[in-house]
Amino acid sequence: MTPRGPSRSFSEHKERRRGRPFNVFRDNLEHRQRMRELGKDFRPSRKWVFLFFALMHLGLAACWLLAHLVLDAVYAKWFSQYEDTLLRQYFTFLLTMTFLFLGMSILRIFVAPMRRQMEWFMQMLSAMKQLSKGNFNVNLDANPRFMGQFGPLIQGFNEMATQLNHMEQLRQEFISNVSHEMQSPLTSIAGFARALQRDDLAPETRKHYQNIIEIESKRLSRMSDNLLKLTSLESRQHPFEKKSYRLDRQLRHLILSCEPQWQQKNVEMDVDLPECTITADEDLMSQVWVNLLHNGIKFAPENGTIGVSITKINDRVRVLITDDGPGVSEEALPYIFERFYKEDKARSRSGGGSGLGLSIVKKIIDMHEGETFAYNRSPTGAAFIVDLPAS
């Protein structure tokens, strides 16, 4: 009969069984020593243990003394014929336990907020660790009954977490929008480049495809430039040099530089530019006016009108740029200055828009401590207002 495993001698088996209890004892001893070392950091010192037991005995003695004095007064008034009986000792014990329970309850009322604050402190440490790992969906319970001095800190932490969560959502939305907006022209370029490889294309069709590739390439380049500019403005690393200059001269010069665009659509320019001086970064403000003028020219109809005017209101300078195009829907007005927002994506794509022009306008005006907003004109058209501090 063939053995199923390697044979062992009786002496080896005996030695193995003899050493097993010692090994188990040694492992348990090492484990207890290791847990004892870890528990030293959480173990209270001896003086706090002695103080705890001393306070417990002192409280018990005070409750017993109070119960004894109360029963002495009760017995002296109503049960003077009875002496120190077993029933009286029993009542003394019950009253002592009652006073002890009431005292601990009152103490718990004062200690509970402190314990709750410590719990909040530990929760805040945990929430900070989650924030450091990129999890911004954290919120601390703000109960005004227990917050105490931690109240403003907890409210500030919740506001910070909410803002960080909002910024994270904007960042993810921004990345998604950038990917989508860049994917569209790249797909178009790749498709028409593949079509140009055919040998049976007519010369007119080939030239049309080449023009589309050129337009999409320029659009992609313009989007890249706008992204770099917007990133530079938001990081506050863009050169920002204020100086005093004539705003009316700047607007006239930019309107003339855009003449080929507005003459192509036979648009009439209604200009009212009185002499006005402001203190601002001239190059950045040129970007603002160019973006707003191009926006008006793009949506103005054939033979339409674009208005540009300057007015002074108290200590502010207001620039109004209007067009008589289709206007902006009421639903889109609150979001028109957000990045990549386009009310009519097909129309914006055909017009070469990237959805970044008005975002750049808003950022530059904010840097100049100004305001910008849009509204619809009656009966048709849109108006963009830029308010700047007067020089």
C-alpha positions in Angstrom: 0.0 0.0 0.0 1.5 3.3 -1.1 1.7 6.1 1.6 -0.3 9.3 0.8 2.4 11.7 2.0 5.9 11.9 3.2 6.6 9.7 6.2 7.7 11.3 9.5 9.4 9.6 12.3 7.8 9.4 15.7 10.5 11.5 17.3 9.9 14.4 14.8 6.2 14.3 15.3 6.7 14.4 19.1 9.1 17.3 18.9 6.7 19.2 16.6 3.8 18.7 19.1 6.0 19.6 22.0 7.0 22.9 20.5 3.6 24.0 19.4 2.2 25.3 22.8 5.4 27.3 23.3 5.2 28.9 19.9 1.5 29.8 20.5 2.4 31.2 23.9 5.2 33.2 22.5 3.0 34.7 19.7 0.3 35.7 22.2 2.9 37.3 24.4 4.3 39.3 21.5 0.8 40.3 20.5 0.0 41.5 24.0 3.2 43.5 24.2 2.6 45.1 20.9 -1.0 46.1 21.8 0.3 47.4 25.2 2.8 49.6 23.4 0.0 50.9 21.0 -2.3 51.5 23.9 0.1 53.8 25.8 -0.8 56.7 23.6 -4.5 56.4 24.4 -4.1 55.5 28.1 -4.8 58.3 30.6 -2.1 59.0 33.1 -2.4 57.8 36.7 -3.1 61.2 38.1 -6.2 61.5 36.0 -7.4 58.0 37.1 -6.8 58.9 40.8 -8.6 62.3 40.2 -11.6 60.5 38.6 -12.0 58.1 41.5 -11.5 60.9 44.1 -14.2 63.0 42.4 -16.6 60.0 42.3 -16.1 59.3 46.0 -16.5 63.0 46.8 -19.7 63.2 44.8 -21.1 60.1 46.5 -20.2 61.4 49.9 -21.8 64.8 49.1 -25.0 63.1 47.9 -25.1 60.8 51.0 -24.6 63.8 53.3 -27.4 65.8 51.6 -29.7 62.8 51.8 -28.9 62.4 55.5 -29.6 66.1 56.2 -32.9 66.0 54.3 -34.1 62.9 56.1 -33.0 64.4 59.5 -35.2 67.4 58.8 -38.2 65.2 57.6 -37.9 62.9 60.6 -37.5 65.8 63.1 -40.7 67.4 61.8 -43.1 64.5 61.1 -41.6 61.3 62.5 -39.8 62.4 65.7 -40.9 59.2 67.5 -38.9 57.0 65.2 -35.2 56.6 65.6 -32.4 55.4 63.3 -34.2 52.4 61.9 -33.4 50.1 59.0 -36.2 51.8 56.9 -34.6 55.2 57.4 -31.3 53.8 56.2 -33.0 52.4 53.2 -34.6 55.8 52.4 -31.2 57.4 52.9 -29.7 55.1 50.3 -32.6 55.7 47.8 -32.3 59.5 48.3 -28.5 59.3 47.9 -28.9 57.4 44.6 -31.6 60.0 43.4 -29.3 62.9 44.2 -26.4 61.2 42.5 -28.5 60.5 39.4 -29.7 64.2 39.3 -26.2 65.4 39.7 -24.9 63.3 36.9 -27.8 64.4 34.7 -27.0 68.1 35.3 -23.4 67.4 34.7 -24.2 65.7 31.5 -26.2 68.7 30.3 -23.1 70.8 30.7 -20.6 68.2 29.4 -22.7 67.2 26.3 -21.9 70.3 24.3 -18.2 69.9 25.0 -18.4 66.2 23.9 -20.4 67.2 20.9 -17.7 69.9 20.0 -15.0 67.3 20.3 -17.0 65.0 18.0 -17.2 67.9 15.5 -13.5 68.5 15.9 -12.8 64.9 15.0 -15.3 65.0 12.1 -13.6 68.2 10.8 -10.2 66.4 10.9 -11.8 63.5 8.9 -13.4 66.0 6.5 -10.1 67.8 5.9 -8.5 64.5 5.1 -11.2 63.8 2.5 -10.7 67.3 1.1 -7.0 66.6 0.7 -7.9 63.5 -1.3 -10.1 65.4 -3.7 -13.5 64.5 -2.2 -15.4 67.8 -1.9 -18.8 66.4 -1.1 -18.4 66.8 2.6 -20.6 68.8 5.0 -20.5 69.1 8.8 -23.6 69.2 10.8 -24.2 72.7 12.0 -26.5 72.5 15.0 -26.5 75.9 16.8 -27.3 74.3 20.1 -23.9 72.5 20.4 -21.7 74.6 18.1 -20.4 77.1 20.6 -17.1 78.7 19.6 -16.8 76.2 16.8 -19.9 77.7 15.0 -18.1 80.2 12.7 -15.4 77.6 12.0 -17.9 74.9 11.0 -19.9 77.4 8.8 -16.7 78.6 7.2 -15.7 75.0 6.5 -19.0 74.1 4.9 -18.9 77.2 2.7 -15.3 76.4 1.7 -16.3 72.8 0.9 -19.3 74.0 -1.1 -17.1 76.5 -3.1 -14.5 73.8 -3.8 -17.1 71.4 -4.9 -18.5 74.1 -7.2 -15.1 74.8 -8.6 -14.4 71.1 -9.2 -17.7 70.9 -11.1 -16.7 73.9 -13.2 -13.3 72.4 -13.8 -14.8 69.1 -15.0 -17.3 71.0 -17.1 -14.6 73.1 -18.6 -12.5 70.1 -19.5 -15.5 68.5 -21.1 -16.4 71.6 -23.1 -12.8 72.0 -24.3 -12.6 68.4 -25.4 -16.0 68.8 -27.2 -15.1 72.1 -28.9 -11.7 70.9 -30.1 -13.0 67.5 -31.2 -15.5 69.1 -33.6 -13.0 71.0 -35.9 -10.5 68.1 -35.6 -13.1 65.7 -36.8 -14.1 68.0 -39.7 -10.4 68.5 -40.7 -9.8 64.7 -40.6 -12.9 63.9 -42.6 -12.2 66.4 -45.4 -8.5 65.5 -45.5 -9.5 61.9 -46.0 -11.9 63.0 -48.8 -9.1 65.0 -50.5 -7.2 61.7 -51.1 -9.7 60.6 -53.7 -8.5 61.1 -57.3 -12.0 61.5 -58.8 -12.7 64.8 -57.1 -13.7 67.8 -59.2 -11.4 70.9 -58.9 -14.3 73.0 -57.4 -15.1 70.3 -54.8 -11.4 69.9 -53.9 -11.0 73.7 -53.4 -14.2 73.8 -51.3 -12.8 71.0 -49.1 -9.5 72.9 -48.7 -11.4 76.1 -47.7 -13.3 74.2 -45.1 -10.0 72.7 -43.7 -8.5 76.2 -43.6 -11.6 77.7 -41.8 -11.6 74.9 -39.2 -7.9 75.2 -38.7 -8.2 79.0 -38.0 -11.1 78.3 -35.7 -9.0 75.8 -33.8 -6.1 78.2 -33.6 -8.4 81.1 -32.4 -9.9 78.8 -29.7 -6.4 77.9 -28.5 -5.4 81.5 -28.3 -8.5 82.4 -26.4 -8.0 79.5 -24.0 -4.4 80.6 -23.3 -5.6 84.2 -22.8 -8.4 83.3 -20.5 -6.1 81.0 -18.5 -3.5 83.8 -18.2 -6.2 86.3 -17.1 -7.6 83.9 -14.4 -4.1 83.1 -13.1 -3.4 86.8 -12.7 -0.1 86.3 -14.5 -1.1 88.4 -17.5 0.6 91.9 -17.7 -1.8 94.5 -16.2 -0.6 98.1 -16.6 -3.1 100.9 -16.2 -2.6 104.2 -17.8 -4.8 107.2 -18.8 -5.9 107.3 -22.4 -8.7 108.6 -24.6 -11.5 105.9 -24.8 -13.3 107.6 -27.7 -10.2 107.5 -29.9 -9.6 103.8 -29.1 -13.2 102.9 -30.1 -13.0 104.9 -33.3 -9.8 103.2 -34.3 -11.2 99.7 -33.6 -14.4 100.4 -35.5 -12.4 101.4 -38.5 -10.2 98.3 -38.2 -13.4 96.2 -38.3 -14.7 98.0 -41.4 -14.2 95.0 -43.8 -16.4 92.8 -41.6 -19.3 95.3 -41.2 -19.2 96.5 -44.8 -19.4 92.9 -46.0 -22.9 92.7 -44.5 -23.7 96.3 -45.4 -24.1 97.2 -41.7 -24.5 100.8 -40.7 -22.5 102.1 -37.7 -24.3 104.5 -35.4 -21.5 106.1 -33.4 -21.8 108.6 -30.6 -18.4 109.0 -29.0 -17.8 112.2 -27.0 -14.4 112.9 -25.6 -13.7 110.6 -22.7 -10.6 109.7 -20.7 -10.3 106.6 -18.6 -7.5 104.9 -16.6 -7.2 101.2 -17.7 -5.0 98.7 -19.5 -5.3 99.8 -23.1 -4.4 96.5 -24.7 -6.8 94.5 -22.6 -9.6 97.0 -23.2 -9.0 96.7 -26.9 -9.7 93.0 -26.6 -13.0 93.8 -24.9 -14.2 96.2 -27.6 -13.1 93.9 -30.4 -14.9 90.9 -28.9 -18.1 92.9 -28.5 -17.9 94.5 -31.9 -17.3 91.1 -33.6 -20.2 89.7 -31.6 -22.5 92.5 -32.8 -21.4 92.1 -36.4 -21.9 88.4 -36.3 -25.5 88.5 -35.2 -26.5 91.7 -37.0 -28.7 91.1 -40.1 -27.9 92.3 -43.6 -28.4 96.1 -43.9 -28.7 96.2 -40.1 -27.4 98.8 -37.6 -24.8 98.6 -34.8 -24.7 101.3 -32.2 -21.7 102.4 -30.1 -22.0 105.2 -27.6 -20.3 106.6 -24.5 -22.1 108.3 -21.6 -20.9 109.5 -18.2 -23.0 108.6 -15.2 -21.8 110.2 -12.0 -18.3 108.7 -11.4 -18.8 105.9 -14.0 -18.2 105.7 -17.8 -20.8 103.6 -19.7 -20.1 102.1 -23.1 -23.2 100.8 -24.9 -22.9 98.5 -27.9 -26.2 97.5 -29.6 -27.4 95.5 -32.6 -30.7 94.8 -34.2 -30.3 91.1 -34.6 -32.4 88.3 -33.1 -31.4 89.1 -29.5 -30.8 86.7 -26.6 -33.4 84.5 -25.0 -34.4 85.2 -21.5 -33.2 81.8 -20.4 -29.7 82.4 -21.8 -29.1 85.9 -20.4 -27.8 84.7 -17.0 -25.3 82.4 -18.6 -24.2 84.4 -21.6 -20.8 85.3 -20.0 -19.9 81.8 -19.0 -17.2 79.9 -20.8 -18.2 77.9 -23.9 -21.9 78.9 -23.5 -23.6 79.3 -26.9 -27.3 79.8 -27.2 -27.4 78.5 -30.8 -24.5 76.1 -31.1 -25.0 75.5 -34.9 -25.2 79.2 -35.6 -22.1 79.9 -33.5 -20.2 77.1 -35.1 -21.0 78.4 -38.6 -20.0 81.9 -37.5 -16.7 80.7 -36.2 -17.5 81.4 -32.5 -15.8 79.5 -29.7 -18.0 80.6 -26.8 -15.0 82.3 -25.0 -15.2 85.8 -26.3 -17.7 87.1 -23.8 -16.0 85.2 -21.0 -12.8 87.1 -21.7 -14.8 90.4 -21.8 -16.2 89.6 -18.3 -12.9 88.7 -16.8 -11.1 91.8 -18.1 -13.9 94.1 -16.9 -13.8 92.4 -13.5 -10.0 93.1 -13.4 -10.8 96.8 -13.9 -13.4 96.8 -11.1 -16.2 97.4 -13.6 -19.4 95.7 -14.5 -20.8 94.2 -17.7 -24.3 92.9 -18.5 -26.6 92.3 -21.4 -30.3 92.8 -22.1 -32.7 92.6 -25.0 -33.9 95.6 -26.8 -37.4 96.3 -28.0 -38.6 95.2 -30.5 -35.4 93.2 -31.6 -31.7 93.2 -30.9 -29.3 92.8 -28.0 -27.4 95.4 -26.0 -24.2 95.0 -24.1 -23.3 97.5 -21.4 -19.8 98.1 -19.9 -19.5 100.3 -16.8 -16.0 101.4 -15.9 -14.7 103.8 -13.2 -14.1 107.3 -14.5 -10.6 108.6 -14.7 
